[in-house]
Amino acid sequence: MAHAGADEEGNEGENPIMSGADTARQVELTEKDLPLHCPMPGAPLWSRHPRVFLDVAREGESRCPYCGTLYVYKGAPVKGH
């Protein structure tokens, strides 16, 4: 008998709940959204995880290590640092 993570033939498949592929999204940001942290304000309670600050302005994009959301910076270059 196969366990819950295997298909009818006993092959291991990717667990869609653990992969984050179905829940990951992309968010475009501007300088008014900085400093960036995920989850962002207004996120529904069911989708919250520990807050993590992401440096999206330096590289132009950053991915949340918890939920996989990709944040893409579309704002003006950051001054000062």
C-alpha positions as a LaTeX table, in Angstrom:
\begin{tabular}{lrrr}
\hline
Residue & $x$ (\AA) & $y$ (\AA) & $z$ (\AA) \\
\hline
Met1 & 0.00 & 0.00 & 0.00 \\
Ala2 & 1.37 & 3.41 & $-0.97$ \\
His3 & 1.57 & 6.23 & 1.53 \\
Ala4 & $-0.18$ & 9.60 & 1.15 \\
Gly5 & 2.66 & 11.23 & $-0.84$ \\
Ala6 & 2.71 & 8.60 & $-3.59$ \\
Asp7 & 0.47 & 8.11 & $-6.61$ \\
Glu8 & $-1.36$ & 4.89 & $-7.54$ \\
Glu9 & 1.85 & 3.33 & $-8.84$ \\
Gly10 & 3.85 & 4.21 & $-5.73$ \\
Asn11 & 5.77 & 7.07 & $-7.37$ \\
Glu12 & 6.67 & 9.99 & $-5.18$ \\
Gly13 & 5.15 & 13.23 & $-6.39$ \\
Glu14 & 5.73 & 16.82 & $-5.36$ \\
Asn15 & 3.45 & 17.79 & $-2.53$ \\
Pro16 & 1.59 & 20.90 & $-3.77$ \\
Ile17 & 0.97 & 22.06 & $-0.22$ \\
Met18 & 4.67 & 22.01 & 0.67 \\
Ser19 & 6.05 & 23.25 & $-2.67$ \\
Gly20 & 4.47 & 26.70 & $-2.53$ \\
Ala21 & 4.19 & 26.69 & $-6.33$ \\
Asp22 & 0.43 & 27.18 & $-6.28$ \\
Thr23 & 0.51 & 29.92 & $-3.67$ \\
Ala24 & 3.60 & 31.95 & $-4.66$ \\
Arg25 & 2.93 & 35.25 & $-6.35$ \\
Gln26 & 4.73 & 38.29 & $-7.69$ \\
Val27 & 4.32 & 41.81 & $-6.28$ \\
Glu28 & 5.66 & 45.01 & $-7.85$ \\
Leu29 & 6.81 & 47.73 & $-5.46$ \\
Thr30 & 7.91 & 51.36 & $-5.50$ \\
Glu31 & 9.94 & 53.46 & $-3.07$ \\
Lys32 & 6.81 & 54.23 & $-1.03$ \\
Asp33 & 6.59 & 50.51 & $-0.12$ \\
Leu34 & 10.03 & 50.51 & 1.55 \\
Pro35 & 11.19 & 49.20 & 3.93 \\
Leu36 & 9.72 & 45.96 & 2.69 \\
His37 & 8.65 & 43.14 & 4.93 \\
Cys38 & 6.64 & 40.03 & 4.25 \\
Pro39 & 3.85 & 39.49 & 4.98 \\
Met40 & 2.79 & 42.95 & 3.96 \\
Pro41 & 0.22 & 44.96 & 5.94 \\
Gly42 & $-3.29$ & 43.91 & 5.09 \\
Ala43 & $-2.41$ & 40.29 & 4.37 \\
Pro44 & $-5.19$ & 37.96 & 5.53 \\
Leu45 & $-4.53$ & 36.29 & 8.88 \\
Trp46 & $-4.58$ & 32.79 & 7.38 \\
Ser47 & $-1.63$ & 33.61 & 5.12 \\
Arg48 & 0.66 & 35.17 & 7.73 \\
His49 & 4.06 & 33.84 & 8.70 \\
Pro50 & 6.90 & 35.31 & 10.80 \\
Arg51 & 7.83 & 38.80 & 9.55 \\
Val52 & 10.99 & 38.96 & 7.47 \\
Phe53 & 12.52 & 42.15 & 6.06 \\
Leu54 & 13.70 & 41.93 & 2.43 \\
Asp55 & 16.25 & 44.15 & 0.66 \\
Val56 & 14.48 & 44.43 & $-2.66$ \\
Ala57 & 15.96 & 47.81 & $-3.68$ \\
Arg58 & 19.57 & 46.60 & $-3.90$ \\
Glu59 & 19.09 & 43.70 & $-6.32$ \\
Gly60 & 15.80 & 44.73 & $-7.92$ \\
Glu61 & 13.95 & 41.70 & $-6.61$ \\
Ser62 & 13.77 & 39.45 & $-3.59$ \\
Arg63 & 11.88 & 36.26 & $-2.74$ \\
Cys64 & 10.32 & 35.60 & 0.66 \\
Pro65 & 11.88 & 32.49 & 2.20 \\
Tyr66 & 8.60 & 31.57 & 3.92 \\
Cys67 & 5.88 & 31.91 & 1.28 \\
Gly68 & 7.88 & 32.25 & $-1.95$ \\
Thr69 & 6.36 & 35.60 & $-2.95$ \\
Leu70 & 8.62 & 37.39 & $-5.42$ \\
Tyr71 & 8.89 & 41.13 & $-4.80$ \\
Val72 & 10.08 & 43.18 & $-7.79$ \\
Tyr73 & 11.25 & 46.77 & $-7.24$ \\
Lys74 & 10.06 & 49.19 & $-9.94$ \\
Gly75 & 10.79 & 52.45 & $-8.10$ \\
Ala76 & 13.47 & 55.10 & $-8.31$ \\
Pro77 & 17.02 & 54.21 & $-7.23$ \\
Val78 & 17.36 & 54.35 & $-3.46$ \\
Lys79 & 19.54 & 57.23 & $-2.21$ \\
Gly80 & 21.83 & 57.21 & 0.80 \\
His81 & 23.01 & 53.65 & 1.21 \\
\hline
\end{tabular}
